[in-house]
């Protein structure tokens, strides 16, 4: 029986930079305004969490990283089951950066399309900053 309540969408981009360089950028929460300004116009530490500021106000996030696995998860501090999941993979002499979001099954298609366009722009920004 299929019981998934979320629809998962993943985007990726090839980057001509080492996996370590890409990981160092995306794993550092202070760089979010550089590559994801729609999500984090500004960011500041708050104990073990971070506070992001954007057009919708402020939100507390957790940034969970594993250099060994190349993973960087950006999660809601209030509900860690909500967030974005990313991974840096080796790709020849460069890297592949994957970014996954989950949407409710009943999310409006135009909202999903708009969010994925934002993710695509963020991935281009990561590439620009790393290359």
N, C-alpha and C positions, 0 to 999 in steps of 0.2 A: 504494500500500500504506500503510495506517494504522499508524504505528509509535510513536505517542505513549505514553509510559510514565507520564505524569502527567495528572491530571484538574485542570482549572483552574476555580476558583470566584471570581467577582467580586461584590462588594457595593458599593453607592454610597449616598450621602446628600446631599440638598440642604441647603445652609447659607446663612443670610442674613448673610453676611459676604463681604468681598472675597476674591478668590483669593489676594491677597498675604497677608492676615491668616491664612487657613487654611494656606497654605504655610509661613509663618513659624512657626506652631505645630508642624505635623507634621514639618518639616525640622530642628527643634532636638531632638537626641537627649535632652537633659536634661528635656524635657517628657514623655517616654514614661511615667513613673510616674503622671502626671496623667490620661492618656487610655487607657493600655494597662497597668494595674497587674498584670494576670495575666501579661503577658509581661515586664514590667520593674518589679518592686516597687522596685528601686533601680538607679541607673546611674552609672557613673563613666568618665571618659576613660582611655584606655590607648594613648598615642601616637596613631596614625592610626585606631585602633579604639575601641570602647566595650565595657565589661563590663556586662552586664545580670545582675541577680540576681533569681531568682524561686523558686518552690517546687521546681524541679528542680535548683537550684544556680546556678552562674554560667556564662555563655556570652559569648564575644567576638563582636561584631557590627561590621559596616561599615555606615555610613549614607551612601548615595550619592545626592546631590541635584542637580537642575538647575532653577534658578529659571526659566530661559528656557522649559523644557518643562513645568514644573510637576510634575516627578517626584521621588518620594522612595522609594528602595528600601532596605529593611532586610534585610541579607544576613548569613549566617553568615561570620565571618572565616575559619573553617577550610574551608568549602566554599561559595564565593560563588555557586554555582548554586542554593543553597537559601536561601529567604527569602520576604519579602513585597514586593509591588510596588504602589506607589500613585501616584495622579495627582490633581492639583487642576486643575479646569477652570472657566472662567467659565460662569455660568448666569444670564443676565439681569443683575440688579444684585447677584447673589450668586455662589455657587460650587456645584460638584458635586465631592464627594470620593469617588474610587474606590479600592478596596482589593482586591487580587488575591492569592490564595494558590493554591499547587499542592499536590496530594495524590497519593501513589502510587495507581495504579489499584486496588490491593488493600487500600486503607485501609478499615477498618471504617466502615460508613455512620453509626453512632452517634457515632464519633469526629469525623467530618467535620461532622456536624450540630452537635455541641457546639462545635467550633472556630468554625463560622460564626455561632453564637449569640454567642460571645465577640466576634467581629469586629463584629457588629451593635451590641453594647453599646459597643464602642470608638468606632464611628462616632457614636453618640449622644453620647458624651463629648466628641468633637471638636466636634460642633455646639454643645453646651452651653458649652464653653470659648470658642468663637469668637463666639457671638451675644451 
